[in-house]
Amino acid sequence: MTASLENVAETIELAPAGKEKPAAKYLVNRSRDGLFYVDGQINDVPIKFAVDTGASVVVLNAADATRVGLTPKQTATHRIRTAGGYSDMRWSHADKLSVAGKKLGQIEIAVMEGGPKTSLLGLSALSRFETLTIKKDQLIIE
């Protein structure tokens, strides 16, 4: 069973008058496989991501890249090192990435031939959030 932003609690704190309202918090429960999954959108197409703090970039598998309509920027493949070894990939670009209710804007994406079963939300996207906190079996995104 995986967690999605549709079935987790959203906490919104109200700031006193004259002060900026704090960011909404999104809580994601750890999945049975030990990972955190979040729903996002690339160019308005829904994508399920595994949160991967060990990945330096957003990585889409070939199936998700095709659904989103991403076209690799170059014809030559590059090699990317993953936890499972080296794989072929091509660079692409998305105009819009949204995750946890936050618009993260344009982003470079590694499209892996075949790729991981679930696309990965790496540090190039995660670093755009105010904070990410893991407390036991919950990921808190602000």
N, C-alpha and C positions, 0 to 999 in steps of 0.2 A: 504494500500500500504506500503510495507516495503522497506527499503533501503538496497542495497547490495554494496559491494565494486566494483562490475562491473559497477554500474551506478552513481558513485560519482566521483568528481574531485580529482585528485592526484596532489599535489603540490610538486615539486622537486626544492630545492634551491641548487645552485652551490656555492661551497666555493672557495675563492681565492686560487691560486696555492700554494701548500705546506701545506694547511690546510685540515683537514678531512672534507669530505662532510657530511652535516647534514642529519639526517634521513628524509625519505619521510613522508609527512603528508597525512593522509587519513581522509576525511571528510564524516561523516555519518549523514544524516538528521533524525530527530525524526519521528517515525511512527505515524500514526493517533491514535494508542492506547497508545501513550506516551512513548513507549520504543524505544531503539536503537537496530537495528539488524545488525549483520555483518556475512559475509560468511567466513567460514574457512575450514580447512581440518584436519581430523584426519586420520593418516596413509594413506594419499592421497585420502581419500573419502570425498567429499564435505558435509559440515554440516552447517546449519543455526543456529546461536546462538543469543539469546537475551543477551545483555550486562547487567550483574547483579552485581553491586558493593556491594550488600548486601549478595551475596553468597560467602562463603570463598573458595569454590572449583569449578572446572568445573563439571557440572552435565549433564549427558546425559539421555534422556528418553530411555526406553527399545527399541523402534523402531530404533532410531539412533544408539544405541549400537550394535544392531543386524546387521544393514547395514555396520557398520565399522568392524564388526567381533570381537568385544571385548568380552572376556570371564572373568567373575568375578573371582577374586583370591581365594575366599573362598566360602564355601557352606552356611554358616550361614549368615542371613541377619542382618543388623544393622539398627538403626533408625536414620534418619536425620531430623532436624527441618527446615521447610521451612515457608514461609509467610502464606501458607495455612494449616499449622499444621505439624504433624509428618508423615513421610512416610518411607517405607522400602527401603533400598538401599544395594548395594554390591560394594566393591572397585574393580577397575580394573586399567589398566595401558595402556597408548598409547606411542608408540615409537616416533611418530611425531605429533606435533600440529603446524599448521600454521594459522595465522590470520592477516589480514591487510597487506599481503605481507611479513610478518616477520615470520621466522621459530623460534618457541618457544621451540622446543625440546621435550624431554620426559616429561610426566605429569601423575600424579595420577588422576583418574576420579571416581566420584560417579555415579553409574548406578542405577537409580530409577526404581522400578517396576511400570510400567505405566509412572510415572514421569510427568514433566511439558509438555505442548503441544509443546513448543520449548525448545531445550536444552539450558543450561545456561553457559555463559562464566563468571566465577567467579574470585575472587581475585588471586587465585593461578596462573592463566594465565595473568590476567590484570596487575599484578605487574611486569611482564617481559617486558612491554613496557617502553620506556623512559618517556613519559608523556601521560596522558589522560586528556582532557579538555572538559568541557561542557560549551558552550556559547549559551545561549538561546536554540534554537532547533537544534543545531549541536554538534556532538561529534567529537573531533579532536584527532586522534591517531597518536603518533609519536614513 
